[in-house]
Amino acid sequence: MIYRFFHFFFNLLFRTFFGYRISGKNHLPSRGPFIICANHTSWFDPPLTGCIVPAKNRVHFMAKEELFHILFLGWIIKKMGAFPVRRNTADRKAIRQALQILEAGGVVGLFPEGTRIKTGALGKPMQGAGLIAVKSQKPVVPVAIKWPPGLFKRIQVAIGEPVVFQGKRKGSLEEVSGQIMEEIRKQWVSLTP
């Protein structure tokens, strides 16, 4: 109930103050399990990424642990299905939770860069997205988001074809994470400046 409310609320907010154009929506699977991986330049990337996926497919975002300690925000994001990750560590609990969600047919939302890139460009990926992709063998849907410089200008979103990293081993996590970021980059360059 709460998820559907906020899905509607943010959809309305983005459409009212920005409007957004999505290309490649046909690449989005109709249901889980899948991993949606997007670049991260704004605080609003998680709700926007959640909005491009129909509300019936709740996106469970991996979010930095510190957010769960902010009184009201922590309660909301937990109710929305987000789960904490300790950044800059191999957080096995967060990895296990992501894999359980995928195994149950759910959708996991990840930002491979691991943090917001404040320059507005794309950053280097961490290995977490690659690890989850390799261990789960579930499709990764690459998404590029470009925010406009101000209100009432259009947000651009491009969704790429799902990629499955079958046959990859744990030793190639850097390579897989790099490939995920490269798929996001391909979508990024397809968007107008």
C-alpha positions as CSV (number, residue, x, y, z in Angstrom):
1,M,0.0,0.0,0.0
2,I,2.7,2.5,1.0
3,Y,4.8,1.5,-2.0
4,R,1.9,2.1,-4.4
5,F,1.2,5.4,-2.8
6,F,4.8,6.7,-3.1
7,H,5.0,5.2,-6.6
8,F,2.0,7.3,-7.6
9,F,3.2,10.4,-5.7
10,F,6.7,10.5,-7.3
11,N,5.2,9.8,-10.7
12,L,3.0,12.8,-10.3
13,L,5.8,14.9,-8.9
14,F,8.2,14.1,-11.8
15,R,5.6,14.6,-14.4
16,T,4.4,17.9,-12.9
17,F,7.8,19.5,-12.3
18,F,9.9,17.9,-15.1
19,G,8.1,15.5,-17.3
20,Y,10.2,12.6,-18.3
21,R,10.9,10.8,-21.5
22,I,11.7,7.1,-21.4
23,S,13.2,5.3,-24.4
24,G,13.6,1.5,-24.5
25,K,10.7,0.8,-22.2
26,N,10.1,-2.4,-24.3
27,H,13.4,-3.7,-22.8
28,L,11.9,-3.8,-19.3
29,P,10.8,-7.3,-18.3
30,S,7.1,-7.6,-17.5
31,R,8.0,-9.2,-14.2
32,G,10.9,-10.2,-12.0
33,P,13.3,-11.5,-11.2
34,F,15.8,-9.0,-12.6
35,I,18.3,-6.4,-11.4
36,I,17.9,-2.8,-12.5
37,C,21.2,-0.9,-12.6
38,A,21.3,2.8,-13.1
39,N,23.8,5.6,-12.9
40,H,23.5,7.8,-9.8
41,T,23.8,11.6,-9.9
42,S,20.7,12.7,-7.9
43,W,19.0,12.0,-4.6
44,F,15.9,11.4,-6.7
45,D,17.4,8.6,-8.8
46,P,15.9,5.8,-6.6
47,P,12.3,7.0,-6.7
48,L,12.7,7.8,-10.5
49,T,14.1,4.4,-11.2
50,G,11.3,2.9,-9.1
51,C,8.7,4.9,-11.2
52,I,9.9,3.5,-14.5
53,V,9.0,0.0,-13.3
54,P,5.3,-0.7,-12.9
55,A,4.2,-0.6,-9.2
56,K,3.2,-4.3,-9.3
57,N,6.9,-5.0,-9.6
58,R,8.2,-3.4,-6.4
59,V,11.9,-2.5,-6.7
60,H,14.0,-3.3,-3.6
61,F,16.8,-0.9,-3.5
62,M,20.1,-1.5,-1.8
63,A,20.7,1.7,0.2
64,K,23.5,3.0,2.3
65,E,23.1,1.9,5.9
66,E,23.3,5.5,7.2
67,L,19.9,6.4,5.6
68,F,18.2,3.8,7.9
69,H,19.3,5.8,11.0
70,I,17.5,8.9,9.9
71,L,14.2,8.7,11.9
72,F,11.4,9.2,9.4
73,L,13.3,8.5,6.2
74,G,14.6,5.2,7.6
75,W,11.1,4.0,8.4
76,I,9.8,5.0,5.0
77,I,12.6,3.4,2.9
78,K,12.3,0.2,5.0
79,K,8.5,0.1,4.3
80,M,9.3,0.6,0.6
81,G,11.4,-2.6,0.6
82,A,14.9,-1.0,0.6
83,F,17.6,-2.9,2.6
84,P,20.8,-1.6,4.0
85,V,24.4,-2.0,2.8
86,R,27.6,-1.1,4.6
87,R,29.5,0.7,1.9
88,N,33.2,0.1,1.2
89,T,33.0,-3.4,2.7
90,A,32.0,-6.8,1.4
91,D,28.6,-6.7,3.1
92,R,27.6,-10.4,3.0
93,K,24.2,-9.8,4.6
94,A,23.2,-7.2,2.0
95,I,24.4,-9.6,-0.8
96,R,22.4,-12.5,0.7
97,Q,19.3,-10.3,1.0
98,A,19.6,-9.2,-2.7
99,L,20.0,-12.8,-3.8
100,Q,17.0,-13.9,-1.7
101,I,14.8,-11.2,-3.3
102,L,15.8,-12.3,-6.8
103,E,15.4,-16.0,-6.0
104,A,11.8,-15.2,-4.8
105,G,11.1,-13.5,-8.2
106,G,11.6,-9.9,-7.1
107,V,13.4,-6.9,-8.5
108,V,16.6,-5.5,-7.0
109,G,17.7,-1.9,-7.7
110,L,21.4,-1.1,-7.7
111,F,23.6,1.9,-8.4
112,P,26.9,0.3,-9.6
113,E,28.9,3.4,-8.8
114,G,28.1,2.9,-5.1
115,T,27.5,6.7,-4.5
116,R,26.2,9.8,-6.1
117,I,28.5,11.2,-8.8
118,K,28.2,14.9,-8.2
119,T,29.9,16.0,-11.5
120,G,26.8,14.8,-13.5
121,A,29.0,12.4,-15.5
122,L,29.3,8.6,-15.1
123,G,31.6,7.2,-12.4
124,K,33.6,3.9,-12.0
125,P,31.6,0.9,-10.8
126,M,32.2,-0.9,-7.5
127,Q,32.1,-4.8,-7.7
128,G,28.8,-5.3,-5.8
129,A,26.6,-5.2,-8.9
130,G,28.9,-7.6,-10.7
131,L,28.8,-10.0,-7.7
132,I,25.0,-10.1,-7.5
133,A,24.7,-10.5,-11.3
134,V,27.2,-13.4,-11.3
135,K,25.8,-15.2,-8.2
136,S,22.2,-14.8,-9.1
137,Q,22.5,-15.4,-12.9
138,K,19.5,-13.0,-13.3
139,P,19.1,-10.4,-16.1
140,V,20.6,-7.0,-15.5
141,V,18.6,-4.1,-17.0
142,P,20.9,-1.1,-17.6
143,V,19.3,2.3,-17.2
144,A,20.8,5.8,-17.9
145,I,19.3,8.9,-16.3
146,K,20.1,12.5,-17.3
147,W,18.6,15.2,-15.1
148,P,17.9,18.6,-16.6
149,P,19.6,21.8,-15.2
150,G,16.3,23.1,-13.7
151,L,12.6,22.6,-13.1
152,F,10.1,22.3,-15.9
153,K,12.8,20.7,-18.2
154,R,12.5,17.1,-19.2
155,I,14.3,14.2,-17.4
156,Q,15.7,11.7,-19.9
157,V,15.8,8.0,-19.2
158,A,17.1,5.2,-21.5
159,I,16.6,1.5,-20.8
160,G,18.9,-1.0,-22.4
161,E,18.3,-4.6,-23.3
162,P,18.7,-7.1,-20.3
163,V,22.1,-8.8,-20.1
164,V,22.7,-12.1,-18.3
165,F,26.3,-12.9,-17.2
166,Q,26.2,-16.7,-17.5
167,G,29.4,-18.7,-17.1
168,K,31.2,-15.9,-15.4
169,R,33.2,-16.7,-12.3
170,K,33.8,-14.7,-9.1
171,G,37.3,-13.8,-10.2
172,S,35.9,-11.7,-13.1
173,L,33.7,-9.4,-10.9
174,E,35.7,-6.3,-12.0
175,E,35.1,-7.3,-15.6
176,V,31.4,-7.9,-15.1
177,S,30.9,-4.7,-13.1
178,G,32.7,-2.9,-15.9
179,Q,30.4,-4.5,-18.5
180,I,27.3,-3.4,-16.6
181,M,28.7,0.2,-16.4
182,E,29.5,0.0,-20.2
183,E,25.8,-1.0,-20.9
184,I,24.7,2.0,-18.9
185,R,27.2,4.2,-20.8
186,K,25.7,3.0,-24.1
187,Q,22.3,4.2,-23.0
188,W,23.8,7.5,-21.6
189,V,25.4,8.5,-24.9
190,S,22.1,7.8,-26.7
191,L,20.4,10.6,-24.7
192,T,20.6,14.2,-26.0
193,P,22.9,16.6,-24.1
